[in-house]
Amino acid sequence: MIDYRSLIDEYAEPDYARFSSKLIPGKEGIKGVRIPRLREIARLIVKDDWESFLENVPACFEEEILKGLVIATAPMDTERRIQYTEGFLDIIDNWSVSDTLCQSWKVSAKDAEKVHDYFASLMDSGSEYRMRVSLIMRMSHFLDDKHVDRLLADIEGYRHEGYYYRMGAAWAASFCYIKFPERTRAVLESGKMDDWVFGKSIQKICESYRVSDEDKESLRELKKSRHVRASVR
């Protein structure tokens, strides 16, 4: 197996480690290796003995990212990738590992529905990061006409007090709006969304350059009207 730990040390940047620590507060063992470098190392591992690598327990933040990248991209069938993912979810404790896994996960076209249904089922876990993975995975790979209504229904209907779940829900809602504005607007207008997620979703939509000024103004008015109704109650 390649000496990936030496490569991590070689690519580590102390200044970037300090910067990353501010973005992932409370996370220890950050050495400061940028994601493109970690992708390079992951490709080397995938070409080598990746199965032995996955048996190792990550010793730092970068090794957690690497493990997620290898699970997401190594040559294996869908069932096995799901099995590895299921075990890996137990160690995820930050948005960076969560989102890198989701954005890198190889979805086989012939097994797309199986993959979708597995990740959708994570919403019932009650776990902050499993639920975030569910949303970000579907936002990244299943934001299409067939699946968007299920994603929006989950954003509307599920609750979790965890900050990183709620931020993930708002981020996913904003992506839904960009691609399916009418369907997403209907959910925003339903009054059923978590108040915090509702407000943050509109903020993120309004930050997008892909949304018209007219839509942004209308959404700001919707946000104001909900706050007025809440204060009257």
ROSE-4610 file (N, C-alpha, C; in Angstrom, 1 decimal, always signed):
// ROSE-4610
residu = [M/M/M/I/I/I/D/D/D/Y/Y/Y/R/R/R/S/S/S/L/L/L/I/I/I/D/D/D/E/E/E/Y/Y/Y/A/A/A/E/E/E/P/P/P/D/D/D/Y/Y/Y/A/A/A/R/R/R/F/F/F/S/S/S/S/S/S/K/K/K/L/L/L/I/I/I/P/P/P/G/G/G/K/K/K/E/E/E/G/G/G/I/I/I/K/K/K/G/G/G/V/V/V/R/R/R/I/I/I/P/P/P/R/R/R/L/L/L/R/R/R/E/E/E/I/I/I/A/A/A/R/R/R/L/L/L/I/I/I/V/V/V/K/K/K/D/D/D/D/D/D/W/W/W/E/E/E/S/S/S/F/F/F/L/L/L/E/E/E/N/N/N/V/V/V/P/P/P/A/A/A/C/C/C/F/F/F/E/E/E/E/E/E/E/E/E/I/I/I/L/L/L/K/K/K/G/G/G/L/L/L/V/V/V/I/I/I/A/A/A/T/T/T/A/A/A/P/P/P/M/M/M/D/D/D/T/T/T/E/E/E/R/R/R/R/R/R/I/I/I/Q/Q/Q/Y/Y/Y/T/T/T/E/E/E/G/G/G/F/F/F/L/L/L/D/D/D/I/I/I/I/I/I/D/D/D/N/N/N/W/W/W/S/S/S/V/V/V/S/S/S/D/D/D/T/T/T/L/L/L/C/C/C/Q/Q/Q/S/S/S/W/W/W/K/K/K/V/V/V/S/S/S/A/A/A/K/K/K/D/D/D/A/A/A/E/E/E/K/K/K/V/V/V/H/H/H/D/D/D/Y/Y/Y/F/F/F/A/A/A/S/S/S/L/L/L/M/M/M/D/D/D/S/S/S/G/G/G/S/S/S/E/E/E/Y/Y/Y/R/R/R/M/M/M/R/R/R/V/V/V/S/S/S/L/L/L/I/I/I/M/M/M/R/R/R/M/M/M/S/S/S/H/H/H/F/F/F/L/L/L/D/D/D/D/D/D/K/K/K/H/H/H/V/V/V/D/D/D/R/R/R/L/L/L/L/L/L/A/A/A/D/D/D/I/I/I/E/E/E/G/G/G/Y/Y/Y/R/R/R/H/H/H/E/E/E/G/G/G/Y/Y/Y/Y/Y/Y/Y/Y/Y/R/R/R/M/M/M/G/G/G/A/A/A/A/A/A/W/W/W/A/A/A/A/A/A/S/S/S/F/F/F/C/C/C/Y/Y/Y/I/I/I/K/K/K/F/F/F/P/P/P/E/E/E/R/R/R/T/T/T/R/R/R/A/A/A/V/V/V/L/L/L/E/E/E/S/S/S/G/G/G/K/K/K/M/M/M/D/D/D/D/D/D/W/W/W/V/V/V/F/F/F/G/G/G/K/K/K/S/S/S/I/I/I/Q/Q/Q/K/K/K/I/I/I/C/C/C/E/E/E/S/S/S/Y/Y/Y/R/R/R/V/V/V/S/S/S/D/D/D/E/E/E/D/D/D/K/K/K/E/E/E/S/S/S/L/L/L/R/R/R/E/E/E/L/L/L/K/K/K/K/K/K/S/S/S/R/R/R/H/H/H/V/V/V/R/R/R/A/A/A/S/S/S/V/V/V/R/R/R]
num = [1/1/1/2/2/2/3/3/3/4/4/4/5/5/5/6/6/6/7/7/7/8/8/8/9/9/9/10/10/10/11/11/11/12/12/12/13/13/13/14/14/14/15/15/15/16/16/16/17/17/17/18/18/18/19/19/19/20/20/20/21/21/21/22/22/22/23/23/23/24/24/24/25/25/25/26/26/26/27/27/27/28/28/28/29/29/29/30/30/30/31/31/31/32/32/32/33/33/33/34/34/34/35/35/35/36/36/36/37/37/37/38/38/38/39/39/39/40/40/40/41/41/41/42/42/42/43/43/43/44/44/44/45/45/45/46/46/46/47/47/47/48/48/48/49/49/49/50/50/50/51/51/51/52/52/52/53/53/53/54/54/54/55/55/55/56/56/56/57/57/57/58/58/58/59/59/59/60/60/60/61/61/61/62/62/62/63/63/63/64/64/64/65/65/65/66/66/66/67/67/67/68/68/68/69/69/69/70/70/70/71/71/71/72/72/72/73/73/73/74/74/74/75/75/75/76/76/76/77/77/77/78/78/78/79/79/79/80/80/80/81/81/81/82/82/82/83/83/83/84/84/84/85/85/85/86/86/86/87/87/87/88/88/88/89/89/89/90/90/90/91/91/91/92/92/92/93/93/93/94/94/94/95/95/95/96/96/96/97/97/97/98/98/98/99/99/99/100/100/100/101/101/101/102/102/102/103/103/103/104/104/104/105/105/105/106/106/106/107/107/107/108/108/108/109/109/109/110/110/110/111/111/111/112/112/112/113/113/113/114/114/114/115/115/115/116/116/116/117/117/117/118/118/118/119/119/119/120/120/120/121/121/121/122/122/122/123/123/123/124/124/124/125/125/125/126/126/126/127/127/127/128/128/128/129/129/129/130/130/130/131/131/131/132/132/132/133/133/133/134/134/134/135/135/135/136/136/136/137/137/137/138/138/138/139/139/139/140/140/140/141/141/141/142/142/142/143/143/143/144/144/144/145/145/145/146/146/146/147/147/147/148/148/148/149/149/149/150/150/150/151/151/151/152/152/152/153/153/153/154/154/154/155/155/155/156/156/156/157/157/157/158/158/158/159/159/159/160/160/160/161/161/161/162/162/162/163/163/163/164/164/164/165/165/165/166/166/166/167/167/167/168/168/168/169/169/169/170/170/170/171/171/171/172/172/172/173/173/173/174/174/174/175/175/175/176/176/176/177/177/177/178/178/178/179/179/179/180/180/180/181/181/181/182/182/182/183/183/183/184/184/184/185/185/185/186/186/186/187/187/187/188/188/188/189/189/189/190/190/190/191/191/191/192/192/192/193/193/193/194/194/194/195/195/195/196/196/196/197/197/197/198/198/198/199/199/199/200/200/200/201/201/201/202/202/202/203/203/203/204/204/204/205/205/205/206/206/206/207/207/207/208/208/208/209/209/209/210/210/210/211/211/211/212/212/212/213/213/213/214/214/214/215/215/215/216/216/216/217/217/217/218/218/218/219/219/219/220/220/220/221/221/221/222/222/222/223/223/223/224/224/224/225/225/225/226/226/226/227/227/227/228/228/228/229/229/229/230/230/230/231/231/231/232/232/232/233/233/233]
x = [+0.8/+0.0/+0.9/+0.4/+1.2/+1.3/+2.3/+2.5/+1.7/+0.4/-0.5/-0.3/+0.2/+0.4/+1.6/+2.6/+3.8/+3.3/+2.4/+1.9/+1.1/+0.3/-0.5/+0.5/+1.5/+2.5/+3.2/+3.5/+4.2/+3.4/+2.1/+1.2/+0.6/+0.8/+0.2/+0.7/-0.2/+0.1/-0.4/+0.5/+0.0/-1.0/-0.8/-1.7/-3.1/-3.1/-4.4/-5.1/-4.3/-4.8/-5.5/-4.9/-5.5/-6.8/-6.8/-8.0/-9.1/-8.7/-9.7/-10.3/-9.5/-10.0/-11.1/-11.0/-12.0/-13.3/-13.2/-14.4/-15.1/-14.3/-14.8/-14.4/-15.1/-14.8/-14.9/-13.9/-14.0/-13.3/-13.0/-12.5/-10.9/-10.5/-9.0/-8.3/-7.0/-6.3/-6.3/-6.5/-6.5/-5.0/-4.5/-3.1/-3.0/-4.1/-4.1/-3.7/-4.3/-4.1/-5.4/-5.2/-6.3/-7.0/-8.3/-9.1/-8.5/-8.1/-7.5/-6.3/-5.5/-4.4/-4.9/-5.9/-6.5/-7.1/-7.7/-8.2/-7.1/-6.0/-4.8/-4.4/-4.3/-3.9/-4.9/-6.2/-7.3/-7.2/-6.8/-6.7/-5.6/-4.5/-3.4/-3.8/-4.5/-5.0/-5.9/-6.8/-7.8/-7.1/-6.0/-5.2/-4.4/-4.3/-3.4/-4.3/-4.0/-4.7/-5.8/-6.8/-7.8/-8.6/-8.8/-9.5/-8.8/-7.5/-6.7/-6.7/-6.7/-6.8/-8.1/-9.2/-10.5/-10.6/-9.7/-9.7/-9.1/-8.3/-7.6/-8.5/-8.3/-9.0/-8.4/-9.1/-8.5/-7.8/-6.6/-5.9/-5.9/-6.5/-6.6/-7.8/-8.1/-9.2/-9.0/-7.8/-7.5/-7.7/-7.4/-7.7/-9.2/-10.0/-11.4/-11.9/-11.4/-11.8/-11.3/-10.1/-9.6/-10.5/-10.8/-11.7/-13.0/-13.6/-14.8/-14.6/-13.5/-13.2/-13.0/-12.3/-12.1/-13.4/-14.2/-15.5/-16.3/-16.3/-17.1/-16.6/-15.4/-14.8/-14.2/-13.9/-13.2/-14.1/-13.4/-14.2/-14.9/-16.2/-17.0/-18.5/-19.2/-20.6/-21.4/-22.6/-23.4/-23.7/-24.0/-24.4/-23.2/-22.0/-20.8/-20.5/-20.7/-20.4/-21.4/-22.6/-23.6/-23.2/-22.7/-22.3/-21.1/-20.1/-19.0/-19.5/-20.4/-20.9/-21.7/-22.5/-23.2/-22.3/-21.2/-20.2/-19.5/-19.2/-18.5/-19.3/-20.7/-21.5/-21.4/-21.0/-20.9/-19.8/-18.8/-17.7/-17.8/-18.8/-18.9/-19.4/-18.6/-18.9/-18.7/-18.6/-18.5/-19.0/-19.3/-19.9/-18.9/-17.7/-16.7/-16.6/-16.4/-16.4/-17.7/-18.8/-20.1/-20.3/-20.0/-20.3/-19.3/-18.0/-17.1/-17.5/-17.9/-18.4/-19.6/-20.5/-21.7/-21.4/-20.6/-20.3/-19.4/-18.7/-17.8/-18.4/-19.5/-20.1/-20.5/-20.0/-20.2/-21.6/-22.5/-23.9/-24.0/-24.1/-24.3/-25.7/-25.8/-27.1/-28.1/-27.6/-28.6/-29.1/-28.3/-28.7/-29.2/-29.5/-29.8/-30.9/-32.0/-33.1/-32.8/-32.0/-31.5/-30.7/-29.8/-29.0/-29.9/-30.8/-31.7/-32.4/-33.0/-33.9/-33.1/-31.8/-31.0/-30.7/-30.3/-30.0/-31.2/-32.3/-33.6/-34.0/-33.7/-34.1/-33.3/-32.2/-31.4/-32.1/-33.1/-33.9/-34.6/-34.8/-35.5/-34.5/-33.2/-32.2/-32.3/-32.7/-32.6/-31.3/-30.3/-28.9/-28.6/-28.0/-27.7/-27.0/-25.9/-25.1/-25.6/-26.3/-26.9/-28.0/-28.8/-29.8/-29.2/-28.1/-27.5/-27.0/-26.4/-25.9/-27.1/-28.2/-29.4/-29.7/-29.8/-30.2/-29.1/-27.8/-26.8/-26.5/-26.6/-26.5/-27.5/-28.8/-29.8/-29.8/-29.4/-29.2/-28.1/-27.1/-25.9/-26.2/-27.0/-27.1/-28.6/-29.5/-30.9/-31.8/-31.3/-32.1/-32.7/-33.7/-34.4/-35.9/-36.6/-38.0/-38.6/-38.0/-38.5/-38.4/-37.3/-37.0/-37.2/-37.3/-37.3/-38.5/-39.6/-40.8/-40.5/-39.8/-39.5/-38.5/-37.5/-36.5/-37.2/-38.0/-38.7/-39.6/-40.3/-41.2/-40.4/-39.2/-38.4/-37.8/-37.4/-37.0/-38.1/-39.4/-40.5/-40.9/-40.9/-41.5/-40.6/-39.3/-38.4/-37.8/-37.5/-36.9/-35.7/-34.7/-33.6/-33.0/-32.6/-32.1/-30.7/-30.0/-28.6/-28.3/-27.4/-27.1/-26.7/-25.9/-25.4/-26.4/-27.4/-28.5/-29.3/-29.6/-30.5/-29.8/-28.5/-27.8/-27.9/-27.7/-27.8/-29.2/-30.3/-31.6/-31.9/-31.3/-31.5/-30.7/-29.5/-28.7/-29.4/-30.0/-30.7/-31.9/-32.6/-33.8/-33.5/-32.3/-31.9/-31.6/-31.0/-30.7/-32.0/-32.9/-34.2/-34.9/-34.8/-35.4/-34.8/-33.5/-32.9/-33.3/-33.5/-33.9/-35.4/-36.1/-37.6/-38.2/-38.2/-38.7/-40.2/-41.0/-42.5/-42.7/-42.2/-42.4/-41.8/-40.6/-40.0/-40.8/-41.2/-42.0/-43.3/-43.9/-45.1/-44.8/-43.6/-43.2/-42.9/-42.2/-41.9/-43.2/-44.2/-45.5/-46.4/-46.1/-47.0/-47.0/-46.0/-46.0/-45.6/-45.2/-44.9/-43.4/-42.6/-41.1/-40.7/-39.7/-39.1/-38.7/-39.0/-38.9/-37.5/-36.5/-35.1/-34.7/-35.1/-34.7/-35.4/-36.6/-37.4/-36.6/-36.2/-35.5/-34.2/-33.4/-32.1/-32.2/-33.2/-33.4/-33.6/-34.5/-34.7/-33.4/-32.7/-31.4/-30.5/-30.4/-29.4/-29.9/-31.3/-31.8/-31.5/-31.6/-31.4/-29.9/-29.0/-27.6/-27.2/-28.0/-27.7/-27.8/-26.8/-26.9/-27.8/-28.2/-29.1/-30.6/-30.9/-32.3/-32.5/-33.6/-33.9/-34.1/-33.9/-34.1/-35.6/-36.5/-37.9/-38.3/-37.7/-38.0/-37.4/-36.3/-35.6/-36.5/-37.0/-37.9/-39.2/-39.7/-41.0/-40.7/-39.6/-39.2/-39.0/-38.4/-38.2/-39.5/-40.5/-41.8/-42.5/-42.3/-42.8/-42.2/-40.9/-40.3/-40.8/-41.0/-41.6/-43.0/-43.8/-45.2/-45.3/-44.4/-44.4/-44.0/-43.0/-42.6/-43.7/-44.5/-45.6/-46.7/-47.0/-48.0/-47.5/-46.2/-45.7/-45.8/-45.5/-45.6/-47.0/-48.0/-49.4/-49.8/-49.3/-49.7/-49.1]
y = [-1.2/+0.0/+1.2/+2.3/+3.5/+4.1/+4.9/+5.6/+6.9/+6.8/+7.9/+8.9/+8.4/+9.3/+10.2/+9.7/+10.6/+11.6/+11.2/+12.2/+13.3/+12.9/+13.9/+14.9/+14.4/+15.3/+16.1/+15.6/+16.4/+17.5/+17.3/+18.3/+19.2/+19.0/+19.8/+21.2/+22.1/+23.6/+24.1/+24.5/+25.0/+26.2/+27.1/+28.2/+27.7/+26.8/+26.2/+25.4/+24.8/+24.1/+25.0/+26.2/+27.2/+27.7/+27.9/+28.4/+27.4/+26.1/+25.0/+24.9/+25.0/+24.9/+25.9/+27.1/+28.1/+27.7/+27.0/+26.5/+25.3/+24.5/+23.3/+23.4/+24.2/+24.4/+23.2/+23.0/+21.8/+20.6/+20.6/+19.4/+19.4/+18.3/+18.2/+17.4/+17.5/+16.7/+17.1/+18.4/+19.0/+19.4/+18.8/+19.0/+20.1/+20.4/+21.5/+21.0/+19.9/+19.4/+19.8/+20.5/+20.9/+19.7/+19.9/+18.8/+18.3/+19.2/+18.6/+17.7/+18.0/+17.1/+15.8/+15.9/+14.6/+13.8/+14.4/+13.6/+12.9/+13.6/+13.0/+11.7/+11.9/+10.7/+9.6/+10.0/+9.0/+8.2/+8.9/+8.2/+7.2/+7.5/+6.6/+5.4/+5.6/+4.5/+3.6/+4.2/+3.4/+2.5/+3.0/+2.2/+1.1/+1.2/+0.3/-0.6/-0.9/-1.8/-1.0/-0.6/+0.3/-0.5/-1.8/-2.6/-2.6/-2.8/-2.7/-1.3/-0.3/+1.1/+1.3/+0.7/+0.9/+0.2/-0.7/-1.4/-0.6/+0.5/+1.3/+2.3/+2.6/+3.7/+5.0/+6.0/+7.3/+7.9/+8.4/+9.0/+10.5/+11.1/+12.6/+13.0/+14.2/+14.7/+14.4/+14.6/+14.3/+12.8/+11.9/+10.5/+10.2/+10.9/+10.8/+11.2/+12.3/+12.7/+11.7/+11.2/+10.1/+8.9/+8.5/+7.3/+7.5/+8.6/+8.9/+9.0/+9.5/+9.6/+8.2/+7.3/+6.0/+5.2/+5.3/+4.6/+5.1/+6.4/+7.0/+6.6/+6.3/+6.2/+4.9/+4.1/+2.8/+1.9/+1.0/+0.1/-1.0/-0.9/-1.9/-1.8/-2.8/-2.7/-1.8/-1.4/-0.5/-1.0/-2.3/-2.9/-2.7/-3.0/-2.9/-1.5/-0.6/+0.8/+1.3/+0.9/+1.3/+0.7/-0.5/-1.2/-0.4/+0.0/+0.8/+2.1/+2.7/+4.0/+3.9/+2.9/+2.8/+2.7/+2.0/+2.0/+3.3/+4.0/+5.2/+6.3/+6.3/+7.4/+7.5/+6.4/+6.5/+7.4/+7.7/+8.5/+9.9/+10.2/+11.6/+12.6/+13.6/+14.6/+16.0/+16.2/+17.6/+17.6/+18.9/+19.1/+18.8/+19.0/+18.8/+17.3/+16.4/+15.0/+14.6/+15.0/+14.7/+15.1/+16.3/+16.8/+16.3/+16.1/+15.6/+14.1/+13.4/+12.0/+12.1/+12.9/+13.0/+13.5/+14.5/+15.0/+14.1/+13.2/+12.3/+10.9/+10.6/+9.2/+8.8/+7.7/+7.3/+6.5/+7.1/+6.5/+5.8/+4.5/+3.6/+3.9/+4.1/+4.4/+3.3/+2.1/+0.9/+0.8/+1.3/+1.2/+2.5/+3.5/+4.8/+4.8/+4.1/+4.1/+3.5/+2.4/+1.8/+2.8/+3.5/+4.5/+5.6/+6.1/+7.2/+6.7/+5.5/+5.1/+4.8/+4.4/+4.2/+5.5/+6.5/+7.8/+8.5/+8.4/+8.9/+8.3/+7.1/+6.4/+6.9/+7.6/+8.1/+9.2/+9.8/+10.8/+10.3/+9.0/+8.5/+8.1/+8.4/+8.0/+8.8/+10.1/+11.0/+11.5/+11.2/+11.6/+12.8/+13.8/+15.1/+14.9/+14.1/+14.0/+13.0/+11.9/+11.0/+11.8/+12.6/+13.4/+14.4/+15.0/+15.9/+15.2/+14.1/+13.3/+12.9/+12.6/+12.3/+13.4/+14.6/+15.8/+16.2/+16.2/+16.7/+15.7/+14.4/+13.4/+13.5/+13.7/+13.8/+15.2/+16.2/+17.5/+17.4/+16.6/+16.5/+15.6/+14.5/+13.5/+13.3/+13.8/+13.4/+14.7/+15.8/+17.0/+17.1/+16.2/+16.1/+16.0/+16.0/+16.1/+14.9/+13.7/+12.5/+12.5/+13.2/+13.0/+14.3/+15.4/+16.7/+16.8/+16.3/+16.4/+15.7/+14.5/+13.8/+14.6/+15.2/+16.0/+17.2/+17.9/+19.0/+18.6/+17.5/+17.0/+16.7/+16.2/+15.9/+17.1/+18.1/+19.4/+20.0/+19.9/+20.5/+19.8/+18.5/+17.7/+17.2/+17.1/+16.6/+17.7/+17.4/+18.4/+17.8/+18.6/+18.2/+19.6/+19.6/+20.9/+21.1/+20.1/+20.3/+21.4/+22.2/+23.4/+22.9/+21.8/+21.4/+20.6/+20.0/+19.5/+20.7/+21.6/+22.8/+23.6/+23.8/+24.5/+23.6/+22.3/+21.4/+21.5/+21.6/+21.6/+22.9/+24.0/+25.3/+25.4/+24.8/+24.8/+23.9/+22.8/+21.9/+22.7/+23.4/+24.1/+25.2/+25.8/+26.9/+26.3/+25.1/+24.5/+24.0/+23.5/+23.2/+24.4/+25.5/+26.7/+27.1/+27.0/+27.5/+26.6/+25.3/+24.4/+24.3/+24.3/+24.1/+25.2/+26.4/+27.5/+27.4/+27.0/+27.0/+25.9/+24.7/+23.7/+24.0/+24.7/+25.1/+26.2/+27.1/+28.2/+27.7/+26.7/+26.1/+25.6/+25.0/+24.5/+25.6/+26.6/+27.8/+28.5/+28.5/+29.1/+28.3/+27.0/+26.1/+26.4/+27.1/+27.4/+26.2/+25.1/+23.9/+23.7/+24.4/+24.3/+24.8/+24.2/+24.8/+26.2/+27.1/+28.5/+28.9/+28.3/+28.7/+28.3/+27.0/+26.5/+27.4/+27.8/+28.6/+29.9/+30.6/+31.9/+31.8/+30.7/+30.5/+30.1/+29.4/+29.0/+30.2/+31.1/+32.3/+33.2/+33.2/+34.0/+33.4/+32.1/+31.4/+31.6/+31.5/+31.7/+33.2/+34.1/+35.5/+35.8/+35.0/+35.2/+34.7/+33.9/+33.3/+34.3/+34.3/+35.2/+34.6/+33.3/+32.6/+32.9/+33.7/+34.0/+35.5/+35.8/+37.2/+38.1/+39.4/+40.4/+40.4/+40.2/+40.2/+39.0/+37.8/+36.7/+36.9/+37.5/+37.8/+38.7/+39.8/+40.7/+40.0/+39.2/+38.5/+37.5/+36.9/+36.0/+36.7/+37.9/+38.7/+39.1/+39.4/+39.8/+38.6/+37.4/+36.2/+36.0/+36.2/+36.0/+37.0/+38.3/+39.3/+38.9/+38.4/+38.1/+37.0/+36.0/+34.9/+35.4/+36.3/+36.8/+37.6/+38.3/+39.1/+38.1/+37.1/+36.1/+35.5/+35.2/+34.5/+35.5/+36.8/+37.7/+37.9/+37.8/+38.0/+36.8/+35.6/+34.4/+34.5]
z = [+0.0/+0.0/+0.0/-0.7/-0.7/+0.7/+0.9/+2.2/+2.2/+2.3/+2.2/+3.4/+4.5/+5.7/+5.4/+4.7/+4.4/+3.4/+2.4/+1.5/+2.1/+3.1/+3.9/+4.5/+5.2/+5.9/+4.9/+3.7/+2.6/+2.1/+2.0/+1.4/+2.5/+3.7/+4.8/+4.8/+5.0/+5.0/+6.4/+7.3/+8.6/+8.5/+7.6/+7.5/+7.0/+6.1/+5.7/+6.8/+7.6/+8.8/+9.7/+10.0/+10.9/+10.2/+8.9/+8.2/+8.3/+8.1/+8.1/+9.5/+10.5/+11.9/+12.2/+11.6/+11.8/+11.1/+10.0/+9.3/+9.9/+10.6/+11.3/+12.7/+13.5/+14.9/+15.7/+16.6/+17.5/+16.9/+15.6/+15.0/+15.2/+15.8/+16.0/+14.9/+14.9/+13.9/+12.5/+12.3/+10.9/+10.6/+9.5/+9.1/+8.1/+7.4/+6.4/+5.0/+4.5/+3.1/+2.3/+1.2/+0.4/-0.3/-0.5/-1.1/-2.5/-3.4/-4.6/-4.4/-3.4/-3.0/-2.5/-1.6/-1.1/-2.2/-3.2/-4.3/-5.1/-5.2/-5.8/-5.0/-3.7/-2.9/-3.0/-3.0/-3.1/-4.4/-5.5/-6.8/-6.7/-6.0/-5.9/-5.1/-4.0/-3.1/-3.9/-4.7/-5.5/-6.5/-7.0/-8.0/-7.3/-6.0/-5.2/-4.4/-3.1/-2.3/-1.4/-2.1/-1.4/-0.4/-0.6/+0.5/+1.8/+1.7/+3.0/+3.6/+2.8/+3.3/+4.1/+3.6/+4.2/+5.5/+5.8/+7.1/+8.2/+7.8/+8.8/+9.4/+10.7/+11.4/+11.1/+10.6/+10.3/+11.6/+11.3/+12.5/+12.5/+11.5/+11.4/+10.5/+10.5/+9.6/+8.2/+7.7/+6.3/+5.9/+6.9/+6.6/+6.6/+7.3/+7.2/+5.8/+5.3/+4.0/+3.0/+3.1/+2.2/+2.2/+3.4/+3.5/+2.7/+2.9/+2.2/+0.7/+0.2/-1.2/-1.8/-1.0/-1.5/-1.6/-0.5/-0.5/-1.7/-2.0/-3.0/-4.4/-4.6/-6.0/-6.4/-5.4/-5.7/-6.6/-7.4/-8.2/-7.4/-7.3/-6.5/-7.0/-6.7/-7.0/-6.1/-6.4/-5.6/-4.2/-4.1/-2.8/-1.8/-2.4/-1.5/-1.2/-2.1/-1.8/-0.7/-0.8/+0.2/+1.6/+1.6/+2.9/+3.5/+2.7/+3.2/+3.7/+2.9/+3.3/+4.6/+4.8/+6.1/+7.3/+7.2/+8.3/+8.5/+7.4/+7.4/+8.1/+7.9/+8.4/+9.9/+10.6/+12.0/+12.5/+11.7/+12.1/+11.7/+10.8/+10.3/+11.4/+11.7/+12.7/+12.2/+10.9/+10.4/+8.9/+8.5/+7.2/+6.1/+6.3/+5.2/+4.8/+5.7/+5.4/+4.8/+5.4/+4.9/+3.4/+3.1/+1.8/+0.7/+1.1/+0.2/-0.2/+0.7/+0.4/-0.6/-0.3/-1.2/-2.6/-2.7/-4.0/-4.8/-4.2/-4.9/-5.2/-4.6/-4.7/-6.1/-6.6/-7.9/-7.9/-8.7/-8.8/-10.1/-10.0/-11.2/-11.8/-13.1/-13.7/-13.5/-13.6/-13.5/-12.0/-11.0/-9.6/-9.0/-9.9/-9.4/-8.4/-8.6/-7.7/-6.4/-6.4/-5.1/-4.3/-5.0/-4.3/-3.7/-4.5/-4.1/-2.8/-2.9/-1.8/-0.5/-0.7/+0.5/+1.2/+0.4/+1.0/+1.5/+0.8/+1.3/+2.7/+2.9/+4.1/+5.3/+5.1/+6.2/+7.0/+6.4/+7.0/+8.3/+8.4/+9.5/+10.6/+10.5/+11.4/+12.7/+12.6/+13.7/+14.0/+13.1/+13.3/+12.5/+13.1/+12.4/+11.1/+11.1/+9.9/+8.9/+9.4/+8.4/+7.7/+8.4/+7.7/+6.8/+7.1/+6.2/+5.0/+5.2/+4.0/+3.1/+3.7/+2.9/+1.9/+2.5/+1.7/+0.7/+1.1/+0.2/-0.9/-0.6/-1.6/-2.7/-2.3/-3.3/-4.0/-3.3/-4.0/-5.1/-4.8/-5.7/-6.9/-6.7/-7.7/-8.2/-7.5/-7.8/-7.8/-8.2/-8.3/-9.7/-9.9/-11.2/-11.0/-12.1/-12.1/-11.3/-11.4/-10.8/-9.3/-8.7/-7.3/-6.5/-7.1/-6.4/-5.4/-5.7/-4.8/-3.5/-3.6/-2.4/-1.5/-2.2/-1.5/-0.8/-1.5/-0.9/+0.2/+0.1/+1.1/+2.4/+2.2/+3.4/+4.0/+3.2/+3.8/+4.6/+4.0/+4.7/+5.9/+5.9/+6.9/+8.1/+7.9/+8.9/+9.7/+11.0/+11.9/+12.6/+12.8/+13.7/+14.2/+15.4/+16.0/+15.7/+15.1/+14.8/+13.7/+14.0/+13.1/+11.7/+11.6/+10.3/+9.5/+10.2/+9.5/+8.9/+9.7/+9.3/+8.2/+8.2/+7.2/+5.9/+6.0/+4.8/+4.2/+5.0/+4.5/+3.8/+4.3/+3.7/+2.3/+2.3/+1.1/+0.1/+0.4/-0.5/-1.0/-0.2/-0.6/-1.6/-1.4/-2.4/-3.7/-3.7/-5.0/-5.7/-4.9/-5.5/-6.1/-5.5/-6.0/-7.3/-7.4/-8.7/-9.8/-9.6/-10.7/-10.9/-9.7/-9.7/-8.9/-9.4/-8.5/-8.1/-9.0/-8.7/-7.6/-7.7/-6.8/-5.4/-5.4/-4.2/-3.5/-4.3/-3.8/-3.1/-3.6/-3.0/-1.6/-1.4/-0.1/+0.8/+0.3/+1.2/+1.6/+0.8/+1.1/+2.0/+2.2/+2.9/+4.4/+4.9/+6.3/+7.2/+6.6/+7.4/+7.7/+7.0/+7.2/+8.6/+9.1/+10.3/+10.1/+11.1/+10.9/+10.6/+11.2/+11.0/+9.6/+9.2/+7.9/+6.8/+7.0/+6.1/+5.9/+6.9/+6.8/+6.2/+6.5/+6.0/+4.5/+4.1/+2.7/+1.9/+2.3/+1.6/+1.5/+2.6/+2.5/+1.5/+1.4/+0.5/-1.0/-1.1/-2.5/-3.0/-2.1/-2.4/-2.6/-2.1/-2.3/-3.7/-4.4/-5.7/-6.8/-7.7/-8.9/-10.0/-9.7/-10.7/-10.4/-9.5/-9.1/-9.5/-10.1/-10.6/-9.4/-9.6/-8.5/-8.2/-9.1/-8.9/-7.9/-8.2/-7.3/-5.9/-5.8/-4.5/-3.7/-4.3/-3.6/-3.2/-4.0/-3.6/-2.5/-2.5/-1.4/-0.1/-0.2/+1.0/+1.6/+0.8/+1.3/+1.9/+1.3/+1.9/+3.3/+3.5/+4.8/+5.8/+5.3/+6.2/+6.7/+5.7/+6.1/+7.1/+6.9/+7.9/+9.3/+9.4/+10.7/+11.3/+10.5/+11.0/+11.6/+10.8/+11.3/+12.6/+12.7/+13.9/+15.1/+14.9/+16.0/+16.5/+15.6/+15.9/+16.8/+16.4/+17.3/+18.7]
